[in-house]
Amino acid sequence: MADDLHSDPKPAESLGEIGLFHFAPYLMNRIMGRYNADVQTSLKQQGLTTVKVRTLGVLTVVPGLTIKELAVYAVTEQSTLSRALESLEAAGFVRRQEREGDRRLREIHLTEAGRQEFEKHWQLLYARYQTMFDDVGEDERAQFVATLQKVLKNTRLHDF
Amino acid sequence: MADDLHSDPKPAESLGEIGLFHFAPYLMNRIMGRYNADVQTSLKQQGLTTVKVRTLGVLTVVPGLTIKELAVYAVTEQSTLSRALESLEAAGFVRRQEREGDRRLREIHLTEAGRQEFEKHWQLLYARYQTMFDDVGEDERAQFVATLQKVLKNTRLHDF
């Protein structure tokens, strides 16, 4: 029956049966809530926002994205990203240029100053990452990342 | 030297060397950004917020928390949680009572109506969870959750 999903809506397990600390979305929200709050606090002291640093970080590895693509990569609303980009452009950290072969599209690139700016903050992000995975060995990290990649494929709306 | 951490601030790897799609905090932010946006959209249609449903969910498994404890469990600012609790109390979904042995503390408990309300929304959360972990087998899920629990211990400020 095509309507099977709706004819029996009762989930196979309750949250109590799974257990709050065994329910992966809950654990991930707890972890990322803490991580993002910590990063935000540290960046604020340096006059930056998470969105700006994420934008610089993404552009160091994937240059030449459009604003639409960048919003997905940087996990940000396009309107928030627009404002961040204006400020990053004014600071000389990013520049925009027409995409070769399609002049309607504007690509965003990092400048050398933008690359240096990200390097300064990468130190902080990397240190937090190391603390998070302190007692997680190399094989376990690799397995963890492999599962995350599967889950991202199952979750995302875009093919990147 | 006590100052070793600061005397050599250069991270061992760059983001480019690790790879954006191999950097666990990035993958987790991508996944949870999508998951939370989807859940928020579905709940909004039913006149609820993520914070309210999280609060109900946490209380189904850990009854009798104080507002301070609940803020940590529900990954929410205390001020936001306060407003959510007022609304949940007015709807008859939670009730407050003095903690036995310490009358200064007020515990928050779910009512039977609150429990039924959460059950209605758990169906949605559970379905999203199943989609996320669609092609992740039982052993892989267990390993993934075990790693998440380690990472939460390394990240959190409280002992719960």
Interface residues (C-beta under 8 A of the other chain):
Chain A: P9 K10 P11 A12 E13 S14 L15 G16 G19 L20 F21 H22 F23 A24 P25 Y26 L27 M28 N29 R30 I31 M32 G33 R34 Y35 N36 G57 V58 T60 V61 V62 Y73 V75 F118 E119 W122 Q123 L125 Y126 A127 R128 Y129 T131 M132 F133 D134 D135 V136 E140 R141 Q143 F144 V145 T147 L148 Q149 K150 V151 L152 N154 T155 R156 L157
Chain B: P9 K10 P11 A12 E13 S14 L15 G16 G19 L20 F21 H22 F23 A24 P25 Y26 L27 M28 N29 R30 I31 M32 G33 R34 Y35 N36 G57 V58 T60 V61 V62 Y73 V75 F118 E119 W122 Q123 L125 Y126 A127 R128 Y129 T131 M132 F133 D134 D135 V136 E140 R141 Q143 F144 V145 T147 L148 Q149 K150 V151 L152 N154 T155 R156 L157
